[in-house]
Amino acid sequence: MIIRGGLLITAAGPVPADLQVAGTVIAAVTPPGAAAPSPGEEVFSAAGRWILPGGVDVHTHFGMPLRPGVASLGWRESSEAALLGGTTTIIDFANPEPGESLAQAVDRWLAMAGGACLCDFGLHCTVSDTAPERLAEIPALVARGIPTFKGFLAYKGRLMLTESQMGLLMTGVKAAGGMLLVHAEDGEMNAAAEQVLLATGRTTPNWHPTAHPPESEQQAVARCLALALEHGCPLTVVHLSLEDSLAALEAARQRRRDGGPDLPLIGEVCLHHLLADDGLYRSGHESALSALCSPPLRPPRHGRGLVQGLAAGRIDTLSTDHCEFPLAVKAAAAAGGFPRVPNGCGGVGERITLSYSELVRKGHLGPDRWIEAVAAKPAEIMGLSGRKGRLQPGYDADIVCFDPRAEGLWQPLGSSDRAGNLYKDLPVTGQVTDVWLRGRRVVDRGRLCGDQPGGEFLPRLLS
Ligand SMILES: [Zn+2]
């Protein structure tokens, strides 16, 4: 197949070029019109449109079981939204239950995704138990292509690790050649704030951000960066929500340059922390429920500062933390007080289009940096170099045809109940029109194709 006449958006800038696809991979990138189709070869005209590498969202929670009877939106619906929104690769998190081995949790996640997920997927593995037998599993997971692990400083009594446990985990991950992802909020501080709120009858969802104060994130970000430098462990601080967190990351990078260990210190931001703010907690019960996520939405100046950080490359990647619960599920849980409400927002379907219309079209982010943040960098950082995130010969033919002039109101993607969507009233410019996954057409003029190849598990190797 030849995709002809489009403008390729690459991390090095826009280039008019044709793409030749052979089987599942990109065979060549040639000057416009230079490649002659062989007899019977399909030629797709992309005139007037942009050609992007398939999006790579390295932070999702598809079909995440939270407690009996409550799970986030499933793998099929979430991956449909991903493809329709131009994201062809996701990395999700396997979360062991208490007493479950890491390998068992990974097998459980692979079973949930297998046959259901329509986009390609990798897995990170959460570690909330630092017993020697759990840490001893880390090298085997790295060998299975799961080189990234997650530790929490938040969620006291469930997932939270103490500072010394976090140090043990970092030592194990570093020794195995892996990388640690940290949810940086101080679980003790959040629990104390929550206790005061509940004791004084402040139990409605609008109090959620008060139980997640900025100081909690600031302290935890500083602590995990210091621990990473101390233990020499490659680190991604996930979902930075404060300008101050970015400043702490920059300070740690400076300490590294000043003679600290040479290791990756990665910053991730998620769509909702850029495009939504804490005004939603004061805009009625439903809005507060939709916006109930951790870290919470912050005052607008933080979003503006994080966009600047993303534009300058000080923040590396733009993910979603997609973890969507139907509004009705959140509302039912809210009757028991805000701490009972499942945390999370959607976004996997919205990420490419809304970051284009709100950031690129409005001049905050160049197209080259945009595509680097939503595809090239996340793939490279998470061990998918050579396969995902770029339009280059030998890479998987994951290709998105994007119309930068399309206008309209945002339409929720996928077949799901997406009433809780944070962005449902946002006007959009730009639209994903056609998508290929490993050379197979999966979205045709904005609609899912009936015949889907299905997603593959992606073993990853950090470079
Ligand atoms: Zn998450």
Residues whose N, C-alpha, C, O or C-beta is under 5 A from the ligand:
A	BS01	ZN	D321
